[in-house]
Amino acid sequence: MRAIPAQHVDQSILMQVLRPAIADLHAQVGNQIGRHTIRRIGFSHRCPKASMIIPLYRNLEFLRFQIAAFATDPWIRANAELVYVLDSPEQAQEVEHLLGGLHLIYGLPVILVVMERNGGYARANNVGVSVARGDVLALVNSDIIPVSPGWLEAMASRLNGRRRIGAVGPKLLFEDGSIQHAGMYFSQDHRGYWLNQHFHKGMPRDYAPACEERVVPAVTGACLVTTRALFESVGGFTEDYVVGDYEDSDLCLKITMTERKIAYAPDIELYHLERKSMSLNSEYMRGIAWQYNCALHTERWRDVMIAAMQTGRPRKIRNAAI
């Protein structure tokens, strides 16, 4: 992906030269990942209602704050299991030591899944789900910090019911309190590619349009809650995207194809320290990996995204928990 500077890659080079090579190499790497190992720290729930799946890759800066926030949530302590999937196995000893120390402080049991080699965001999540036991899955990034307790219980309560909600996403905030995510939509660029966009990004957290609960085309994988049954029925995350981009919208679109809806819940707020954690992976933003994933996603879902955006503004949800 570094063979040609991103600014010199046009559509013909991407599709005719880079894409076949990237797809082939990505498939080869996927076949060589090997088996994962499981390390249990503390005694986990025998029958958890929910499982939180959190991939870890290099950046451990937020781990202490995240576990501290989880530990102060009574519902999580009583009903959820915490599954970290380490996708940078060279850090296994450091991470196990850190999680062991945090367990001594907070008494929160943790399951650490260590990949044999880096497999990427989608594979890490899929492996984490295979280890998890809860009927509800919370797919969470390692740079997510809850604002207050009760968020996972509130999101889980919105699933299914008469409204056929298949997945739920919260309001995500930058560290300065501005909105990072209030649901996701799709827009077409000058090349004909369809891009993932976030409603009301950069607006104040109390911006009125961002405070309406509604059905949206998609929500970000930084924090997405769904059921195990639905996740497994659609095949989990699609693993042919590289590095980690577009897997979340791909999952939401697969869920939509089962005639379930994607809901945005504005009363549930979490910090997503994206600008901080992105610094370790800045070379991927708008680079070859992003262009490759965007083209793949567009080819796969163009007609569905067009149909989703032709329906007009997101629909409000009434009695969403029912």
Buried (B, 14 or more C-beta within 10 A) or exposed (E): BEEEEBEEBEEEBBBEEBBEEBBEEBEEBBEEBEEBEEBEBBEBBEEBBBBBBBBBBBBBEBBBBBBBBBBBBEBBBEBBBBBBBBBBBEBBEEBBEBBBEBBEEBEBBBBBBBBEEBBBBBBBBBBBBEBBBBBBBBBBBBBBBBBEBEBBBBBBBBBBEEBEBBBBBBBBBBEEEBBBBBBBBBEBEEEEBBBBEBBBBEBEBEBEEBEBBBBBBBBBBBBBBBBBEBBEEBEBBBBBBBBBBBBBBBBBBBBBEEEBBBBBBBEBBBBBBBEBBEEEBEEBEEBBBBBBBBBBBBEBBBEBBEEBBEEEEBEEBEEBEE
